[in-house]
């Protein structure tokens, strides 16, 4: 039986890896999720047959409650709320790893000291990832609106962290760790997760969530060693490295270091500056008729979607408009910034859902030098990712972030509802340029008007 169990865990781990591989392309991503899901099913079912397993009733109840809640929320969640859902699911993973460690620490009797050390490290990382992710969830869900900043905050956080390490060392050294030390260790580790996350601005939450995701993976892998569970070791390592790469990718796309994300309070209202009309321009409105004419008679149009397209669920109308342009002989391309929207790949998923072929979608490096040849750049619901101050104003908090050079197109049409700022909370110099016109309105309604107008021509 043991061989069957180990083989099943191995099979589950292989399915996780193959699933992840398939998730790297939008064409195979849906399959990838299913493969990884089957892997998780195999791992869960086989665990019931592990030697010495009991409490089957509790296990089934927990799986029922967890699975039911995940099924319901997964079906119901809006695409724009996905980051906070990922935060809460990640947090649960970290919390589960910490809970396993708590049980093992209370039981004591470790196979060797290195297993005891891994249990404590996993407990620390898992607890921080759990409570930090809950704060990230609360911030993104709008339950926690302000970033908590107070004097000597970093110093106090450091002291709490040192106290966690002291109790951690006590747990590692003891033959049979005492209840008080275990309680203090977990209480302080959970408090540290909260304290390190509350000062971080909402604008950086997706990066922080990705970091906690990586930490959760590491905690699960450590606890996998403690339990001797190959599936947990492999899945945890894969999640840990994927999360680390994603964190790096996001930080790079925003031209920020991880230390800057964690300790600068960016986006919490502290670092905000305005660039409003810094070159003396003003915002000019355009109506849907003129905007449709500009694009209908263009040779080349580049569409830049952003978070607002997701909020408006405008992707289907944008694709319909694109097809009309193509029928008229206009060359249309989509330009996607790596952090457009609220998570990497956000725009790609929406466009794929609407049926836009993948070969019309270009990454920043592929398309940026094409903007000067474009007659029109249609910016729909994007803001920060096309803000030229990132290139020109060293005082701007987004200075250095690579942006899509929409401002270099001959004409720029920006679809947005009003004067709402982007995620970073700063004004956008693009909107004030001479070659920019604002088509005010909800993304879906505006795209609908463009369709109606172009059909009249
Ligand atoms: P953005 O800068 O957040 O701007 C979105 C714009 O959409 C807003 O200015 C808003 O203006 C407009 N909007 C909102 N609802 C709309 C609607 N119904 N119809 C039309 N327009 C609407 O978006 P972005 O350019 O995509 O930039 C993404 C931001 O998220 C960046 O700052 C990035 O650093 C940050 N971020 C992203 C990730 C990621 O992985 N994607 C990770 C971390 C941080 P109005 O209110 O005037 O309509």
Boltz pocket constraint, residues with backbone or C-beta under 6 A from the ligand:
constraints:
  - pocket:
      binder: B
      contacts: [[A, 203], [A, 204], [A, 205], [A, 206], [A, 207], [A, 250], [A, 254], [A, 305], [A, 306], [A, 307], [A, 308], [A, 309], [A, 311], [A, 312], [A, 338], [A, 339], [A, 340], [A, 341], [A, 342], [A, 343], [A, 344], [A, 345], [A, 346], [A, 380], [A, 381], [A, 382], [A, 383], [A, 384], [A, 385], [A, 386], [A, 415], [A, 416], [A, 417], [A, 418], [A, 419], [A, 420], [A, 421], [A, 422], [A, 423], [A, 424], [A, 441], [A, 442], [A, 443], [A, 444]]
      max_distance: 6.0
